[in-house]
Amino acid sequence: MTTETPQWFKSSYSDTGGNCVEVATNLVASRGVVPVRDSKDLAGPVLDVPASAFASFVAGVKGDGFDLV
């Protein structure tokens, strides 16, 4: 069992409006997940996203793979 602590960060593209998420990519190697949380609720729930799914999401964002409605 690992006791590694998430090292949270926000994207450099985040504005100061407060509607941000934080991720902890330091757990990919040890746990195979990217934890995600609401930056306004640091004690709130954490969603553990499989590293491969998070990588696909990031690739989709970078490639304009999502339509804006």
C-alpha positions in Angstrom: 0.0 0.0 0.0 1.3 3.4 -0.9 0.9 6.5 1.3 1.9 8.9 -1.4 0.1 12.3 -1.0 -1.5 14.0 -4.1 0.4 17.1 -5.2 -2.5 19.2 -6.4 -2.2 21.9 -9.1 -4.4 23.9 -11.4 -3.8 24.5 -15.1 -1.8 27.7 -16.0 -4.8 28.5 -18.2 -7.1 28.7 -15.2 -8.4 32.2 -14.4 -9.0 33.6 -11.0 -12.8 33.2 -11.3 -12.8 30.2 -8.9 -14.4 27.7 -11.3 -11.4 25.4 -11.6 -10.5 21.8 -11.0 -7.2 20.6 -9.6 -5.4 17.4 -10.6 -2.6 15.4 -9.1 -0.5 13.8 -11.8 2.1 12.5 -9.4 0.0 9.4 -8.6 0.0 8.0 -12.2 3.1 5.8 -11.7 2.2 4.4 -8.3 -1.6 4.1 -8.6 -2.4 4.5 -12.3 -4.9 7.3 -11.6 -5.2 11.1 -11.9 -7.2 12.4 -8.9 -9.4 15.4 -9.7 -11.1 17.7 -7.3 -13.0 21.0 -7.1 -10.6 23.8 -6.3 -13.3 25.5 -4.2 -13.9 22.5 -2.0 -10.5 21.1 -0.9 -12.0 18.8 1.7 -14.7 17.6 -0.8 -14.8 14.4 -2.9 -12.0 13.4 -5.2 -12.6 11.6 -8.4 -9.9 9.1 -9.4 -9.8 9.0 -13.2 -7.8 6.2 -14.8 -4.6 7.6 -16.3 -5.5 6.3 -19.8 -8.9 8.0 -19.7 -7.4 11.3 -18.5 -4.8 11.2 -21.3 -7.6 10.6 -23.8 -9.5 13.6 -22.4 -6.5 15.9 -22.5 -5.8 14.8 -26.1 -9.4 15.6 -27.0 -9.2 19.0 -25.5 -5.9 19.8 -27.2 -7.3 18.5 -30.6 -10.5 20.5 -30.4 -12.3 17.2 -30.1 -15.3 18.7 -28.2 -18.0 20.8 -29.7 -19.1 23.9 -27.9 -22.9 24.1 -27.7 
